[in-house]
Amino acid sequence: MLLRFPIRIIITIWMVWFVILLGYQAIVSARYSVQKPDTVFSWTPSSTTGDRSSPYLNEPFFNSQVAWDSEFYLSIATHGYDDPAVRTIPPQADAPAPLRRPLSLNYAFFPVYPWLIRFASFPFTAFGLGSMAAATLAGVLISALGTLAAMLALWDLANQELGNEGGIRAAFYLIAFPTGFFLAQVYTEGLFLGLSFGCLALLNRKQWFEAASLAAIATLTRAVGVLLVIPLALAWLREVRQSKFTSRPTNWQIVISRGLMVLAPVLTHLVWKLSIWGSAFSLVEKHFFHCELLSLKRAFLRGEIVFGPIWRQLPNGSLLHDRICSDRVRHRRLLENVATLPWP
């Protein structure tokens, strides 16, 4: 059966984009060299010296498509979470007994994307590619195919309101955005958008089980996937409200089962969070990346480190920076005073 014309157009746009992007990266990498280090932020000079000591970033095959977090995804895909070649944090006093040991930084990353890389790389090794080259190629293809799925889902969502032409434009704008090149690198963005937009498109078609399944998988791809509970809940509430204005009797079994499906991303996140991998994730995030859920203090500190030098370089930037810092001090003192109040 032939594909519908708009779908063929979107697939063609995606293929042209993918080929142009890969070619552009190959040409630029061959003709130009970046002057290092990067001195934009206080922490960038030490991180952009050009010393890519990790073996996962030095594979020449598709090397332009790997950087930064690609190291960890490729490491998990080829050697698992406890890869001795990856940096670790020392044993922590607040860690549970099974995790009171050096923990790989791999634990700060969710499992779906690297697991898909592992499975998808098997066929490429049969053609003589090394394990690292096969994993890199699989990672790029998974990201690109996830982007194609996101484009098709976005077209399906926009088509109902904007027509075929508007849906095609929406899909094109996704990859035409300046940061769209991240969607074809060894990063999770392409896959995550495919899962999340696919969830929304299926939800719009009232295919609840499939939508909840994609939401659960998206939650194990990136932490923000848990927020898919919001559109799921809104769609469920809308159906419940609409059922009150119909003459047909309400099928409460369907209503309750769909209400449980709404919780799929939350339940998935809680199960993972309570697992050994979730505990290790929290430890690495806290002690290496200095991130904690809903920690305003750490958010303020990270904002000071990243944006403080920029504020000072702007006109009147020092005054603005000092005013913000003084406001932070007053707010912190206020919170401390509230925390010490005697509560009944």
C-alpha positions in Angstrom: 0.0 0.0 0.0 1.4 3.4 -1.0 2.1 5.9 1.7 -0.1 9.0 1.8 1.4 12.0 -0.1 2.1 14.1 3.0 3.9 11.3 4.7 6.1 10.8 1.6 6.9 14.5 1.6 7.9 14.4 5.3 10.1 11.3 4.8 11.8 13.0 1.8 12.4 16.2 3.8 13.8 14.1 6.7 16.2 12.2 4.3 17.5 15.3 2.7 18.0 17.0 6.1 19.8 13.9 7.4 22.2 13.7 4.4 22.9 17.4 4.4 23.6 17.5 8.1 26.0 14.5 8.0 27.8 16.0 5.0 28.0 19.4 6.5 29.5 18.1 9.7 32.0 16.0 7.7 33.1 18.9 5.5 33.4 21.4 8.4 35.4 19.0 10.5 37.8 18.3 7.6 38.3 22.0 6.7 38.2 23.9 10.0 39.6 23.4 13.4 38.1 25.0 16.5 40.4 27.3 18.5 40.4 25.9 22.0 39.8 26.3 24.9 36.4 27.9 25.1 36.4 30.8 27.7 32.7 31.7 27.7 32.1 30.4 31.2 34.4 30.0 34.2 34.3 26.2 33.9 34.6 25.8 30.1 38.4 26.3 29.7 39.2 23.2 31.6 36.5 21.2 29.8 37.4 22.3 26.2 41.1 21.8 26.0 40.7 19.3 23.2 41.9 16.4 25.3 39.3 13.7 24.5 40.9 11.0 26.6 37.8 8.9 26.7 37.9 6.0 24.2 34.3 6.5 23.5 34.9 9.9 22.0 38.0 9.0 19.9 36.4 6.4 17.5 37.1 7.9 14.0 33.9 6.5 12.6 31.2 9.1 12.8 33.4 11.1 15.2 31.6 14.4 14.4 28.4 12.9 15.9 29.8 12.2 19.4 30.7 14.6 22.2 30.1 15.2 25.9 27.3 12.8 27.0 27.8 10.5 24.1 30.6 9.0 26.0 28.2 7.7 28.7 25.6 6.4 26.3 28.2 4.5 24.2 29.8 3.2 27.4 26.5 1.8 28.8 25.7 0.3 25.4 29.0 -1.5 25.0 30.0 -2.3 28.6 27.1 -1.7 30.9 26.7 0.8 33.8 29.8 -0.4 35.7 32.3 0.4 33.0 35.8 0.7 34.5 36.8 3.1 31.7 34.4 5.8 32.9 35.1 8.3 35.7 33.6 7.5 39.1 32.6 9.3 42.3 34.1 8.0 45.6 32.1 5.9 48.1 29.5 8.2 49.8 28.5 8.0 53.5 24.8 8.6 52.6 24.7 5.7 50.1 22.9 2.5 50.9 25.1 -0.5 51.6 25.1 -2.0 48.1 26.2 1.3 46.6 28.8 2.2 49.2 31.5 1.9 46.5 32.9 4.0 43.7 30.0 4.7 41.3 30.4 5.2 37.6 29.1 8.5 36.2 27.1 6.2 33.8 24.5 6.0 36.5 23.4 9.6 35.8 21.9 8.5 32.5 18.7 6.7 31.7 18.7 3.2 30.2 16.4 3.1 27.1 18.6 4.9 24.6 21.8 3.0 25.4 19.9 -0.3 25.5 18.5 0.4 22.1 22.0 1.2 20.8 23.2 -2.2 22.1 20.5 -4.2 20.4 20.7 -2.1 17.1 24.4 -2.4 16.9 24.4 -6.3 16.6 23.7 -6.4 12.8 26.4 -3.8 12.1 29.1 -5.9 13.8 28.2 -8.8 11.4 29.4 -6.5 8.5 32.9 -6.1 10.1 32.4 -2.9 12.1 34.1 -2.8 15.5 31.9 -2.6 18.5 32.5 1.1 19.1 31.9 2.0 15.4 28.7 -0.2 15.3 27.4 1.4 18.5 28.1 5.0 17.2 26.3 4.2 13.9 23.4 2.6 15.8 23.1 5.7 18.1 23.0 8.1 15.2 20.4 6.0 13.3 18.2 5.7 16.4 18.3 9.4 17.0 17.5 10.1 13.3 14.6 7.6 13.2 13.3 9.0 16.5 13.3 12.4 14.8 11.4 11.0 11.8 8.8 9.6 14.2 8.6 13.0 15.9 8.0 14.7 12.6 5.3 12.3 11.6 3.6 12.6 15.0 3.8 16.4 14.8 2.3 16.4 11.4 -0.5 14.2 12.7 -1.2 16.5 15.6 -1.1 19.7 13.5 -2.9 18.3 10.5 -6.3 18.4 12.2 -6.1 22.2 12.9 -3.8 23.4 10.1 -4.4 20.9 7.3 -1.7 18.9 5.4 0.3 22.0 4.5 0.4 23.3 8.0 1.3 19.9 9.4 4.2 19.5 6.9 5.4 23.0 7.9 5.3 22.1 11.6 7.4 19.0 10.9 9.9 20.9 8.8 10.3 23.7 11.4 11.2 21.0 14.0 14.4 20.1 12.1 15.0 23.6 10.6 15.4 25.1 14.1 19.1 26.1 14.7 19.6 23.4 17.4 17.9 20.8 15.3 21.3 19.2 14.5 21.2 17.6 18.0 18.5 15.4 16.7 21.0 13.4 14.6 23.8 13.0 17.1 24.4 10.4 19.8 22.1 12.1 22.2 18.6 11.3 23.5 16.8 14.3 22.1 15.7 12.7 18.8 14.4 9.5 20.4 12.7 11.4 23.2 10.9 13.7 20.9 9.7 10.7 18.8 8.4 9.0 22.0 6.8 12.1 23.5 5.2 13.4 20.3 4.1 9.9 19.4 2.4 9.7 22.8 0.5 12.9 22.2 -0.5 11.8 18.7 -1.8 8.5 19.9 -3.6 10.1 22.8 -5.3 12.5 20.3 -6.5 9.4 18.5 -7.7 7.9 21.8 -5.3 5.0 21.6 -4.7 5.0 25.3 -2.7 1.9 25.9 -0.2 2.7 23.1 0.0 6.3 24.3 0.7 5.2 28.0 3.3 2.7 26.8 5.2 5.4 24.9 5.0 7.7 27.9 6.5 5.0 30.1 9.3 4.4 27.7 9.9 8.2 27.4 10.2 8.4 31.2 13.1 5.9 31.0 14.7 7.9 28.3 14.8 11.3 29.9 13.6 12.3 33.4 11.3 15.0 32.0 9.3 12.2 30.4 7.4 11.9 33.7 5.7 15.2 32.8 3.7 13.4 30.1 1.3 12.6 33.0 0.0 16.2 32.5 -1.4 15.7 28.9 -2.6 12.2 29.8 -4.5 13.6 32.8 -6.0 16.4 30.9 -7.2 14.1 28.2 -8.7 11.8 30.7 -10.5 14.6 32.5 -11.8 15.9 29.2 -13.3 12.4 28.5 -14.9 12.2 31.9 -16.4 15.6 31.5 -17.7 14.9 28.0 -19.2 11.6 29.2 -21.6 13.5 31.5 -23.2 15.2 28.4 -23.9 12.1 26.4 -27.1 10.1 26.4 -25.2 6.8 26.5 -24.4 5.2 29.9 -20.9 5.8 31.1 -18.6 2.7 30.9 -16.8 3.1 34.2 -14.6 0.2 33.6 -13.0 2.0 30.6 -12.9 5.3 32.6 -11.1 3.7 35.5 -8.7 1.7 33.3 -7.7 4.8 31.4 -7.3 6.7 34.7 -4.8 4.1 35.7 -3.0 4.5 32.3 -2.6 8.2 33.1 -0.3 7.2 35.9 2.0 5.2 33.7 4.9 7.7 33.5 4.6 8.5 37.3 4.6 4.8 38.3 7.4 4.0 35.9 9.5 6.8 37.4 8.8 5.7 40.9 9.7 2.1 40.2 12.9 3.2 38.6 13.6 5.7 41.4 13.2 3.0 44.1 15.5 0.6 42.2 19.2 0.2 42.7 19.7 2.2 39.4 17.6 5.1 40.7 19.4 5.2 44.0 22.8 5.3 42.1 21.4 8.0 39.9 20.5 10.2 42.8 24.0 9.8 44.4 25.8 10.6 41.2 23.6 13.6 40.5 24.0 14.9 44.0 27.7 14.4 44.6 29.1 15.0 41.1 26.7 17.1 39.1 25.4 18.9 42.2 21.8 18.5 41.2 18.9 17.6 43.5 15.2 17.5 42.8 13.6 20.8 43.8 16.7 22.1 45.5 16.5 25.9 45.2 19.8 26.4 47.0 21.7 24.4 44.5 19.8 26.0 41.6 20.9 29.4 42.9 24.5 28.3 43.2 24.5 26.8 39.7 23.0 30.0 38.3 25.7 32.1 40.1 28.5 29.9 38.6 27.1 30.0 35.0 25.5 33.4 34.7 27.5 35.5 37.2 30.5 36.2 34.8 28.0 37.1 32.0 26.0 39.6 34.1 29.2 41.3 35.2 30.3 41.9 31.6 26.9 43.5 30.6 26.3 47.3 30.9 25.3 47.9 34.5 25.8 44.1 34.9 27.7 44.4 38.1 24.9 46.4 39.7 22.3 43.9 38.4 24.4 41.0 39.7 24.9 42.5 43.1 21.2 43.3 43.4 20.2 39.8 42.6 22.7 38.3 45.0 21.5 40.6 47.8 17.9 39.6 47.0 19.1 35.9 47.3 20.6 36.6 50.7 17.4 38.2 52.0 15.3 35.4 50.6 17.6 32.8 52.2 17.4 34.5 55.5 13.6 34.7 55.3 13.4 31.0 54.6 15.8 30.2 57.5 13.6 32.3 59.8 10.4 30.6 58.6 12.1 27.2 59.1 12.9 28.0 62.7 9.3 29.0 63.6 7.6 26.8 66.2 5.0 24.8 64.3 2.0 23.2 66.1 
